[in-house]
Amino acid sequence: MPLFAALLTVAHAAALAVDSTIVIRVNQVGYLPEAPKVAVVCALDSTTVMRITRNFVLRDERGRAVFGPRRATPGGAFGPCARTFRLDFTALRRPGHYRISAFGVTSRPVRIDARAYDGGADTLLYYMREQRSGWNPLIRDFVHRYDGIVVDDSARAGKVVAVSGGWHDASDYLQYVTTSANATFVMLLAARDHPQAFADNFIAKGTPGRNGLPDVLDEARHGLDWLLSMFPTYGEMYNQIGDDRDHTYFDVPWADSSDYGWGKGKERPVYPCTGKPQGLFENKNRSTGLASTAGKYASAFALGARLYRQRDSVLADTLQRRALLAFVLGKQSEGVCQTAPARSPYYYEEANWADDMELAAAELYALTNDRVLLGQAVGYAENEPVTRWMGADTARHYEWFPWHNNGHYETWRTAQGAGIRLQMEEYYRRGLQAVVARANNGFRVGIPFIWCSNNLMTAFATQAMLYRRMTGDQQFREYEQAAVDWLLGTNPWGVSMVIGWPNDGVWAHDPHSAVAKQLGVDKLLGGLLDGPVYRSIFQNLRGIALHDADEFAPFNTGFIVYHDDVGDYSTNEPIMDGTASLIYLLSGYAVEGDVWSATGGARDESSDAESVHGRATRRAKGG
């Protein structure tokens, strides 16, 4: 073999070796022109990467260098990455498609575009519609039409109640007010704050068509209708449909084989709010009151009443009455109303309630203008200034839910005095600082990787986005963007945590879902996955076993793991409440892109949140 050819062969072999141990992770959806833009190099072998120059270059679609060479910034080890490096190209604001070259490897295409997030929130709504109980638009028929029969309540046990509707919580078919009321609220919030980010491609029942409303409001209305059925009167507040006996079978919801004693696919148990520990079998929750659930009811109803006042005054009046009743119940019975376990020890171990009552008081103040309610909102805020997972390294399952306290923002928004506003800003700042203090790594993430970690990533980014809108303070902007980037591909596995988005991205094709197994993963378009967890959690949860070889095995050697495998319900199961929360965040990013375009590329650093919400008027098209 000629010497030159031999050298080429050696060089090619060396390149292949580098390619197998070094990867560049990017946000697969794209970057807004004015936003921080950082790709992350993950090197599995520290010795290889240290022998290569640390410069990086961005090239356009014609191969021309448009940015760099710039120096990569070392970020230390993280998880499976023996070394990480941050490739900061924030200064490149020119819209276009690029590739990053560094350490002998090249990234997937990188998009810079003010419209990168257009249609993203609408894409997630596809998953919300698929999750509907009651009449389901995916099959155009009813799911769980017989719900349900009251249990675990000596006064009403055996009573038949008509509560079919709402959303299934995940790939199981349990339904909780805990998560569903929060999902309803954040979608109502998106309709209020970011209406221009949504299309009108579906009617209220979830089938294609137009009805003059943003689709997110149609989906929120589906939630409101179910919540009204779950809280029919002052003395009758329900919290849950079904329990973990649902997990006996792995089947689609419209062929649910679960049998709770009334026949397969028939009535399911409905658990009331009692304020006492619940559980029909050996496992019990630790409920102490009603306020956590009552506050969630009240905030969703109050915001719904405001949004529907001009559209449907009868509905608005009903929602206002129920909101006030729920708030009174919460005040009378402070404490948490946890979800109920059955045969399994797992349930939502919510341990805080003041955040729910703060949000309820703030929304009722905005609805009624009763200043006593504003004072109560501030009092509840002082009870829980920082959501307690922020800065922690672990928590129980859903212990500090909702993960993001919307109450501080809504109290800030409705308050006129500077003192209250500064107080709420300080609370948000303290929480963000606690997370950032743990984010000294190449990916700039500081959340605890507990079960449903993507919820926490979304919550942190949402709080950071709202904080900079409230204050104009950009000190957390890099970390906010890092959380969004993590969700959309800048993570060790290079996976977008949203099924099917972007269309040409890398995302889960084998999620934990009977619907995906039987009908195809495309039916779960827009679902946000649980996300990576500590290795210790994955190893200790019951009933987890990978069904196939782990294609991400080289990236599952660290303290956190993720598997695209139907057998892993801890990391690869789509979740309804996380999807709804991400809808708010992504719609906010779509509006910020609109603002950038509308102002000719001038960065808006206004501290007035209303100005961000109200400037752009172009409606984004559906995913």
C-alpha positions as CSV (number, residue, x, y, z in Angstrom):
1,M,0.0,0.0,0.0
2,P,1.4,3.5,-0.9
3,L,2.4,5.5,2.1
4,F,-0.1,8.3,1.4
5,A,-3.0,5.8,1.1
6,A,-1.7,4.1,4.3
7,L,-1.8,7.5,6.1
8,L,-5.3,8.1,4.9
9,T,-6.4,4.7,6.2
10,V,-4.8,5.5,9.6
11,A,-6.4,8.9,9.7
12,H,-9.8,7.4,8.8
13,A,-9.5,4.8,11.6
14,A,-8.6,7.5,14.1
15,A,-11.6,9.6,13.0
16,L,-13.9,6.6,13.5
17,A,-12.4,6.1,17.0
18,V,-13.1,9.8,17.8
19,D,-16.6,9.6,16.4
20,S,-17.5,6.7,18.7
21,T,-16.4,8.5,21.9
22,I,-17.1,12.2,21.2
23,V,-20.5,13.7,20.3
24,I,-21.9,17.2,20.0
25,R,-25.3,17.7,21.5
26,V,-27.6,20.5,20.3
27,N,-31.1,21.8,20.7
28,Q,-32.7,19.9,17.7
29,V,-35.6,22.4,17.4
30,G,-33.4,25.4,17.2
31,Y,-32.4,28.7,18.8
32,L,-34.1,32.1,18.8
33,P,-31.7,34.7,17.3
34,E,-31.4,36.7,20.5
35,A,-31.2,33.7,22.9
36,P,-28.1,32.0,24.4
37,K,-26.8,29.4,22.0
38,V,-24.6,26.7,23.4
39,A,-23.9,23.2,22.1
40,V,-22.3,20.7,24.5
41,V,-19.5,18.2,23.6
42,C,-19.7,14.9,25.5
43,A,-16.5,12.9,25.5
44,L,-16.8,9.4,26.8
45,D,-13.0,9.0,26.9
46,S,-11.1,11.8,28.5
47,T,-7.7,10.7,27.1
48,T,-8.8,11.0,23.4
49,V,-10.4,14.4,23.7
50,M,-7.4,15.9,25.5
51,R,-5.2,15.2,22.4
52,I,-7.4,17.2,20.0
53,T,-7.5,21.0,19.5
54,R,-10.3,22.6,21.4
55,N,-11.4,25.1,18.8
56,F,-14.8,24.9,17.1
57,V,-16.3,26.4,13.9
58,L,-19.8,26.8,12.6
59,R,-20.4,26.4,8.8
60,D,-23.4,27.2,6.7
61,E,-25.2,24.9,4.3
62,R,-22.6,25.7,1.6
63,G,-19.7,24.7,3.9
64,R,-18.5,28.3,4.5
65,A,-17.2,29.1,8.0
66,V,-19.5,31.8,9.4
67,F,-18.4,31.7,13.1
68,G,-15.1,30.8,14.7
69,P,-12.7,29.3,15.2
70,R,-13.6,29.9,18.9
71,R,-12.3,28.2,22.0
72,A,-14.4,25.5,23.6
73,T,-15.0,26.0,27.3
74,P,-14.3,23.0,29.6
75,G,-17.3,22.0,31.6
76,G,-16.0,19.0,33.7
77,A,-17.4,15.5,33.9
78,F,-21.1,14.8,33.9
79,G,-22.9,11.4,34.0
80,P,-21.4,9.3,31.2
81,C,-19.3,12.2,29.9
82,A,-15.8,12.0,31.2
83,R,-15.3,15.5,29.8
84,T,-17.7,18.1,28.6
85,F,-17.1,21.3,26.7
86,R,-19.4,24.2,26.0
87,L,-19.5,25.6,22.5
88,D,-20.9,29.1,22.9
89,F,-22.1,30.7,19.6
90,T,-24.5,33.1,21.1
91,A,-23.0,36.0,19.1
92,L,-24.2,34.3,15.9
93,R,-27.7,35.8,15.4
94,R,-28.0,35.4,11.6
95,P,-31.0,33.1,10.8
96,G,-30.0,29.9,9.0
97,H,-29.0,26.3,9.2
98,Y,-25.5,25.4,10.3
99,R,-23.3,22.6,11.5
100,I,-20.7,22.7,14.3
101,S,-17.3,21.1,13.9
102,A,-15.2,20.4,16.9
103,F,-12.8,17.7,18.3
104,G,-12.9,16.0,14.9
105,V,-16.7,15.5,14.8
106,T,-19.6,17.4,13.3
107,S,-23.0,18.1,14.8
108,R,-26.4,17.5,13.3
109,P,-27.9,20.6,11.7
110,V,-28.3,23.6,13.9
111,R,-31.2,26.1,13.3
112,I,-31.3,29.7,14.2
113,D,-34.7,31.2,13.5
114,A,-37.1,33.5,15.2
115,R,-39.9,31.1,14.3
116,A,-38.1,28.0,15.5
117,Y,-40.8,27.4,18.2
118,D,-43.8,28.2,16.0
119,G,-46.3,25.3,16.2
120,G,-44.4,23.6,19.0
121,A,-47.1,24.1,21.6
122,D,-49.8,23.0,19.1
123,T,-47.8,19.8,18.5
124,L,-48.0,19.0,22.2
125,L,-51.8,19.5,22.1
126,Y,-52.0,16.4,19.9
127,Y,-50.9,14.3,22.9
128,M,-53.4,16.0,25.2
129,R,-56.2,15.1,22.8
130,E,-55.0,11.5,22.6
131,Q,-55.1,11.3,26.4
132,R,-58.8,12.2,26.7
133,S,-61.1,10.1,28.6
134,G,-64.8,10.3,27.9
135,W,-65.2,10.9,24.2
136,N,-61.8,10.4,22.6
137,P,-61.1,12.0,19.2
138,L,-58.4,9.5,18.3
139,I,-60.9,6.6,18.1
140,R,-64.0,8.8,17.8
141,D,-65.7,6.8,20.5
142,F,-66.0,6.8,24.3
143,V,-63.4,5.7,26.7
144,H,-64.3,4.7,30.3
145,R,-67.8,5.8,29.8
146,Y,-69.0,4.1,33.0
147,D,-67.0,6.1,35.6
148,G,-67.6,5.7,38.4
149,I,-68.5,4.4,41.9
150,V,-67.4,6.1,45.1
151,V,-65.1,4.2,47.4
152,D,-63.1,4.8,50.6
153,D,-65.7,7.0,52.1
154,S,-68.1,5.7,54.7
155,A,-70.7,8.3,54.0
156,R,-70.9,7.8,50.2
157,A,-69.4,4.5,49.4
158,G,-71.2,2.8,46.6
159,K,-72.7,5.9,45.2
160,V,-72.7,6.1,41.4
161,V,-71.4,9.4,40.0
162,A,-71.1,10.6,36.4
163,V,-67.4,11.7,36.1
164,S,-66.4,10.3,32.7
165,G,-64.0,12.8,31.0
166,G,-60.7,14.5,31.7
167,W,-57.4,13.0,30.7
168,H,-55.5,9.8,31.5
169,D,-52.5,10.7,33.6
170,A,-49.9,8.8,31.5
171,S,-49.7,5.4,29.8
172,D,-51.7,4.0,32.6
173,Y,-55.3,5.3,32.8
174,L,-55.6,6.7,36.3
175,Q,-57.0,10.2,36.6
176,Y,-56.1,12.7,39.2
177,V,-57.4,16.1,40.0
178,T,-53.9,16.8,41.4
179,T,-52.4,16.8,37.9
180,S,-55.4,17.5,35.8
181,A,-56.4,20.7,37.5
182,N,-52.8,22.0,37.2
183,A,-52.8,21.0,33.5
184,T,-56.1,22.8,33.0
185,F,-54.7,25.9,34.7
186,V,-51.5,26.1,32.8
187,M,-53.3,25.7,29.5
188,L,-55.8,28.5,30.5
189,L,-52.7,30.5,31.4
190,A,-51.2,29.9,27.9
191,A,-54.5,31.0,26.3
192,R,-54.4,34.2,28.4
193,D,-50.7,35.0,28.0
194,H,-49.8,33.6,24.6
195,P,-53.0,33.2,22.5
196,Q,-51.1,34.1,19.3
197,A,-48.9,31.1,19.6
198,F,-51.8,28.7,18.9
199,A,-53.7,27.8,15.8
200,D,-57.4,27.1,15.4
201,N,-57.4,23.7,13.7
202,F,-59.6,21.7,16.0
203,I,-63.0,22.1,17.5
204,A,-63.9,21.6,21.2
205,K,-64.5,17.8,20.8
206,G,-60.9,17.4,19.6
207,T,-61.6,16.7,15.9
208,P,-60.4,18.8,13.0
209,G,-62.2,22.0,12.3
210,R,-62.3,25.7,13.3
211,N,-64.4,27.3,16.0
212,G,-62.8,30.7,16.4
213,L,-60.9,29.8,19.5
214,P,-57.2,28.9,20.0
215,D,-57.0,25.1,20.3
216,V,-55.4,25.4,23.7
217,L,-58.6,26.9,25.1
218,D,-60.6,24.0,23.7
219,E,-58.4,21.6,25.5
220,A,-58.5,23.5,28.7
221,R,-62.3,23.6,28.4
222,H,-62.2,19.7,28.3
223,G,-60.4,19.9,31.6
224,L,-62.8,22.4,33.2
225,D,-65.9,20.3,32.2
226,W,-64.4,17.2,34.0
227,L,-63.4,19.2,37.1
228,L,-66.9,20.5,37.4
229,S,-68.2,16.9,37.4
230,M,-65.6,16.0,40.0
231,F,-66.8,18.8,42.3
232,P,-70.6,18.8,41.9
233,T,-71.5,20.3,45.3
234,Y,-70.0,21.9,48.3
235,G,-69.8,18.7,50.3
236,E,-68.7,16.5,47.4
237,M,-65.2,17.0,46.2
238,Y,-63.5,14.1,44.4
239,N,-59.8,13.6,43.8
240,Q,-59.1,10.4,41.7
241,I,-60.5,7.9,39.3
242,G,-59.1,4.4,39.3
243,D,-56.1,3.1,41.2
244,D,-53.0,1.0,40.5
245,R,-55.1,-2.2,39.9
246,D,-55.2,-0.6,36.4
247,H,-51.6,-1.8,36.0
248,T,-52.6,-5.4,35.8
249,Y,-53.1,-5.2,32.1
250,F,-51.1,-3.5,29.3
251,D,-53.8,-2.6,26.9
252,V,-55.3,0.4,25.1
253,P,-57.7,2.5,27.1
254,W,-60.8,1.7,24.9
255,A,-60.2,-2.0,25.6
256,D,-59.2,-1.6,29.2
257,S,-59.4,-4.9,30.9
258,S,-59.1,-3.6,34.5
259,D,-61.7,-5.1,36.8
260,Y,-62.4,-3.3,40.0
261,G,-65.1,-5.7,41.1
262,W,-67.8,-4.5,38.7
263,G,-66.6,-6.3,35.5
264,K,-63.8,-5.7,33.0
265,G,-64.0,-2.3,31.4
266,K,-66.9,-1.3,33.6
267,E,-67.1,1.2,36.5
268,R,-64.0,2.4,38.1
269,P,-63.5,3.6,41.7
270,V,-63.8,7.3,42.5
271,Y,-61.9,8.5,45.5
272,P,-63.3,11.5,47.4
273,C,-61.3,14.1,49.2
274,T,-61.6,13.2,52.9
275,G,-58.6,14.9,54.5
276,K,-57.6,11.5,56.0
277,P,-55.2,8.7,55.0
278,Q,-56.7,6.6,52.2
279,G,-56.1,3.3,50.5
280,L,-58.4,0.3,50.1
281,F,-55.6,-2.3,50.8
282,E,-52.4,-2.5,52.8
283,N,-50.9,0.7,51.4
284,K,-52.2,4.1,52.6
285,N,-51.4,7.7,51.7
286,R,-50.7,10.4,54.3
287,S,-53.5,12.9,53.6
288,T,-54.0,15.6,56.2
289,G,-56.5,18.0,54.7
290,L,-58.2,19.3,51.5
291,A,-56.3,22.5,50.7
292,S,-53.9,21.1,48.1
293,T,-56.7,19.8,45.9
294,A,-59.2,22.5,46.8
295,G,-56.7,25.2,45.9
296,K,-56.1,23.6,42.5
297,Y,-59.8,23.5,41.8
298,A,-60.3,27.1,42.8
299,S,-57.5,28.5,40.7
300,A,-58.5,26.7,37.5
301,F,-62.2,27.7,38.0
302,A,-61.3,31.3,38.8
303,L,-59.1,31.8,35.8
304,G,-61.6,29.9,33.6
305,A,-64.3,32.3,34.8
306,R,-62.3,35.3,33.7
307,L,-61.5,33.8,30.3
308,Y,-65.0,32.7,29.6
309,R,-66.8,35.8,30.9
310,Q,-67.4,37.2,27.4
311,R,-67.7,33.9,25.7
312,D,-70.1,32.0,27.9
313,S,-71.5,33.9,30.9
314,V,-73.4,31.0,32.3
315,L,-70.3,28.8,32.4
316,A,-68.3,31.7,33.9
317,D,-70.9,32.2,36.7
318,T,-70.8,28.5,37.5
319,L,-67.0,28.5,37.5
320,Q,-66.9,31.5,39.8
321,R,-69.3,29.9,42.3
322,R,-67.3,26.7,42.4
323,A,-64.0,28.5,42.7
324,L,-65.3,30.4,45.8
325,L,-66.7,27.2,47.3
326,A,-63.4,25.3,46.7
327,F,-61.4,28.1,48.3
328,V,-63.6,28.1,51.4
329,L,-63.1,24.3,51.7
330,G,-59.4,24.7,51.4
331,K,-59.3,27.4,54.2
332,Q,-61.4,25.2,56.4
333,S,-59.2,22.1,55.9
334,E,-55.6,23.1,55.5
335,G,-53.3,20.2,54.6
336,V,-52.6,17.9,51.7
337,C,-55.0,15.6,49.8
338,Q,-52.7,12.9,48.3
339,T,-53.6,10.4,45.7
340,A,-54.6,6.9,46.9
341,P,-52.6,3.8,46.4
342,A,-54.0,0.3,46.2
343,R,-51.8,-2.8,45.8
344,S,-48.7,-0.8,44.9
345,P,-46.8,1.5,47.3
346,Y,-46.5,4.3,44.7
347,Y,-48.7,7.3,44.8
348,Y,-48.3,11.1,44.5
349,E,-46.9,12.1,47.9
350,E,-47.7,15.8,47.7
351,A,-46.5,17.5,50.8
352,N,-47.3,21.2,50.2
353,W,-50.5,23.1,50.0
354,A,-49.8,26.8,50.6
355,D,-48.7,27.2,47.0
356,D,-52.1,26.0,45.8
357,M,-54.0,28.3,48.1
358,E,-51.8,31.2,47.1
359,L,-52.6,30.7,43.5
360,A,-56.3,30.3,44.3
361,A,-56.3,33.5,46.3
362,A,-54.5,35.4,43.6
363,E,-56.9,34.2,40.9
364,L,-59.9,35.0,43.0
365,Y,-58.6,38.5,43.7
366,A,-58.2,39.1,40.0
367,L,-61.7,37.8,39.5
368,T,-63.5,39.7,42.4
369,N,-61.1,42.6,43.2
370,D,-61.6,41.8,46.9
371,R,-58.3,43.0,48.5
372,V,-58.7,40.6,51.4
373,L,-57.9,37.9,48.9
374,L,-54.7,39.6,47.8
375,G,-53.6,39.8,51.5
376,Q,-54.3,36.1,51.8
377,A,-52.3,35.3,48.7
378,V,-49.3,37.1,50.1
379,G,-49.7,35.2,53.4
380,Y,-49.7,31.9,51.7
381,A,-46.7,32.9,49.6
382,E,-44.8,33.7,52.8
383,N,-45.6,30.2,54.0
384,E,-43.8,28.7,51.0
385,P,-41.5,31.3,49.4
386,V,-39.4,28.7,47.5
387,T,-40.7,25.4,46.1
388,R,-38.8,22.9,48.2
389,W,-37.3,20.7,45.5
390,M,-35.3,23.7,44.3
391,G,-31.7,23.2,45.6
392,A,-32.4,19.7,46.9
393,D,-30.8,16.5,45.5
394,T,-33.9,14.3,45.9
395,A,-37.6,14.3,46.8
396,R,-40.4,11.8,47.1
397,H,-42.7,11.1,44.2
398,Y,-44.5,14.4,43.4
399,E,-43.7,15.6,46.8
400,W,-43.5,19.3,45.9
401,F,-46.2,19.6,43.3
402,P,-46.9,21.7,41.3
403,W,-43.2,21.8,40.5
404,H,-43.5,25.5,39.5
405,N,-45.4,27.8,41.8
406,N,-47.5,29.9,39.5
407,G,-48.9,31.6,42.6
408,H,-46.0,34.0,42.9
409,Y,-46.3,35.2,39.3
410,E,-50.1,35.6,39.6
411,T,-49.7,37.5,42.9
412,W,-47.1,39.7,41.3
413,R,-49.3,40.3,38.2
414,T,-52.3,41.3,40.2
415,A,-50.6,43.4,42.8
416,Q,-50.3,47.1,42.2
417,G,-47.9,48.0,45.0
418,A,-44.1,47.7,44.4
419,G,-43.6,46.1,47.8
420,I,-45.6,42.9,46.9
421,R,-44.0,42.7,43.5
422,L,-40.5,42.9,44.9
423,Q,-41.4,40.2,47.4
424,M,-42.6,37.8,44.7
425,E,-39.5,38.6,42.6
426,E,-37.2,37.8,45.5
427,Y,-39.0,34.4,46.1
428,Y,-38.5,33.4,42.5
429,R,-34.9,34.6,42.5
430,R,-34.1,32.5,45.6
431,G,-35.4,29.4,44.1
432,L,-33.5,29.9,40.8
433,Q,-30.3,30.6,42.7
434,A,-30.7,27.4,44.6
435,V,-30.9,25.4,41.4
436,V,-28.1,27.3,39.7
437,A,-25.8,26.6,42.6
438,R,-26.1,22.9,41.7
439,A,-25.6,23.5,37.9
440,N,-21.8,23.7,37.8
441,N,-21.5,21.2,35.0
442,G,-21.1,21.2,31.2
443,F,-24.9,21.0,30.6
444,R,-25.7,23.8,33.2
445,V,-28.5,21.8,34.8
446,G,-29.1,21.7,38.5
447,I,-32.3,19.8,39.1
448,P,-32.5,16.5,41.0
449,F,-33.0,13.6,38.7
450,I,-36.0,12.1,40.5
451,W,-38.8,10.3,38.7
452,C,-40.4,12.7,36.1
453,S,-37.3,14.9,36.0
454,N,-38.5,16.5,32.8
455,N,-41.2,18.1,34.9
456,L,-38.6,19.8,37.0
457,M,-36.6,20.9,34.0
458,T,-39.7,22.5,32.5
459,A,-40.6,24.1,35.9
460,F,-37.1,25.6,36.3
461,A,-37.2,27.1,32.8
462,T,-40.7,28.4,33.2
463,Q,-39.8,30.1,36.5
464,A,-36.7,31.7,34.9
465,M,-38.6,32.9,31.9
466,L,-41.3,34.5,34.1
467,Y,-38.6,36.0,36.4
468,R,-36.8,37.8,33.6
469,R,-40.2,39.1,32.3
470,M,-41.0,40.4,35.7
471,T,-37.7,42.0,36.4
472,G,-35.7,42.4,33.2
473,D,-32.9,40.6,35.0
474,Q,-31.0,38.3,32.6
475,Q,-28.8,36.6,35.2
476,F,-30.5,33.2,34.8
477,R,-31.0,33.3,31.1
478,E,-28.2,30.9,30.3
479,Y,-29.5,28.3,32.7
480,E,-33.1,28.8,31.5
481,Q,-32.0,28.1,27.9
482,A,-29.9,25.1,29.1
483,A,-33.0,23.5,30.6
484,V,-34.9,24.0,27.4
485,D,-32.0,22.7,25.3
486,W,-31.8,19.7,27.6
487,L,-35.4,18.8,26.9
488,L,-34.9,19.2,23.1
489,G,-31.7,17.3,22.6
490,T,-28.7,18.8,24.5
491,N,-28.4,15.9,26.9
492,P,-25.9,13.0,27.0
493,W,-28.2,10.8,24.9
494,G,-28.9,13.4,22.2
495,V,-32.7,12.8,22.5
496,S,-35.6,15.2,22.2
497,M,-37.8,14.4,25.2
498,V,-40.9,15.3,23.1
499,I,-42.2,12.4,21.0
500,G,-42.2,13.3,17.3
501,W,-40.8,16.9,17.7
502,P,-38.9,18.0,15.8
503,N,-40.0,15.8,13.0
504,D,-36.5,15.1,11.8
505,G,-35.1,14.8,15.3
506,V,-34.0,12.0,17.5
507,W,-36.8,11.0,19.9
508,A,-38.3,8.0,21.5
509,H,-39.6,5.3,19.2
510,D,-40.4,2.7,21.8
511,P,-42.1,4.5,24.7
512,H,-43.8,2.8,27.5
513,S,-47.3,2.9,26.0
514,A,-49.8,0.2,24.8
515,V,-51.2,2.8,22.4
516,A,-47.8,3.2,20.8
517,K,-47.2,-0.6,20.7
518,Q,-50.6,-1.3,19.0
519,L,-51.1,1.8,16.8
520,G,-47.7,3.3,16.3
521,V,-45.6,5.9,18.1
522,D,-47.0,8.6,15.9
523,K,-50.3,8.4,17.9
524,L,-48.4,9.9,20.8
525,L,-47.1,12.9,18.9
526,G,-46.2,15.7,21.3
527,G,-46.0,13.7,24.5
528,L,-43.3,14.8,27.0
529,L,-41.4,11.8,28.5
530,D,-40.7,11.3,32.2
531,G,-37.0,11.9,31.5
532,P,-33.8,10.5,33.0
533,V,-33.6,9.4,36.6
534,Y,-30.9,8.5,39.1
535,R,-29.5,5.1,38.4
536,S,-30.5,4.1,42.0
537,I,-34.2,4.9,41.2
538,F,-34.2,2.9,38.0
539,Q,-32.6,-0.1,39.7
540,N,-35.1,-0.1,42.7
541,L,-38.5,0.5,41.1
542,R,-40.7,-2.5,40.8
543,G,-41.5,-4.2,37.5
544,I,-38.9,-2.5,35.3
545,A,-37.1,-4.7,32.7
546,L,-35.6,-3.6,29.4
547,H,-37.2,-5.6,26.5
548,D,-34.4,-4.9,24.0
549,A,-30.7,-4.2,23.9
550,D,-29.9,-0.7,25.2
551,E,-28.9,1.4,22.2
552,F,-27.8,4.1,24.6
553,A,-25.6,1.8,26.7
554,P,-22.4,3.9,26.2
555,F,-24.3,6.9,27.7
556,N,-25.9,5.0,30.6
557,T,-22.7,4.5,32.6
558,G,-23.1,7.4,34.9
559,F,-25.3,8.4,37.8
560,I,-28.4,9.1,35.6
561,V,-29.9,6.8,32.9
562,Y,-32.4,7.0,30.1
563,H,-33.7,4.1,28.0
564,D,-35.8,4.2,24.8
565,D,-37.5,1.0,25.8
566,V,-41.1,0.1,26.4
567,G,-40.1,-1.7,29.6
568,D,-38.8,1.4,31.2
569,Y,-41.7,3.3,32.7
570,S,-39.4,5.4,34.9
571,T,-37.7,7.3,32.0
572,N,-39.6,6.6,28.8
573,E,-43.3,7.1,29.6
574,P,-45.1,10.2,28.3
575,I,-46.8,12.2,31.0
576,M,-49.9,14.4,30.7
577,D,-49.2,17.0,33.3
578,G,-45.6,17.6,32.1
579,T,-46.8,18.0,28.5
580,A,-49.3,20.6,29.6
581,S,-46.7,22.6,31.5
582,L,-44.4,22.5,28.6
583,I,-47.2,23.9,26.4
584,Y,-47.0,27.1,28.4
585,L,-43.2,27.3,28.2
586,L,-43.0,26.7,24.4
587,S,-45.9,29.0,23.6
588,G,-43.9,31.7,25.5
589,Y,-40.9,31.1,23.4
590,A,-42.9,31.3,20.2
591,V,-44.2,34.7,21.3
592,E,-40.7,35.9,22.1
593,G,-39.6,34.9,18.6
594,D,-42.6,36.9,17.3
595,V,-41.5,39.9,19.3
596,W,-38.0,39.7,18.0
597,S,-39.3,39.6,14.4
598,A,-41.8,42.4,15.0
599,T,-39.1,44.7,16.4
600,G,-36.8,44.1,13.5
601,G,-34.4,42.1,15.6
602,A,-34.1,44.5,18.5
603,R,-33.9,42.7,21.8
604,D,-36.7,43.4,24.2
605,E,-35.6,43.6,27.8
606,S,-38.8,45.2,29.1
607,S,-39.6,44.3,32.7
608,D,-43.3,44.5,31.9
609,A,-44.7,41.0,31.4
610,E,-47.8,42.4,29.7
611,S,-45.7,43.9,26.9
612,V,-44.2,40.5,26.1
613,H,-47.6,38.9,26.0
614,G,-49.3,41.4,23.9
615,R,-47.1,42.6,21.0
616,A,-47.0,39.9,18.4
617,T,-50.3,39.2,16.6
618,R,-49.4,36.5,14.0
619,R,-50.9,33.1,14.9
620,A,-48.5,30.2,14.8
621,K,-49.6,27.2,12.6
622,G,-50.1,23.8,14.1
623,G,-47.4,21.2,14.5
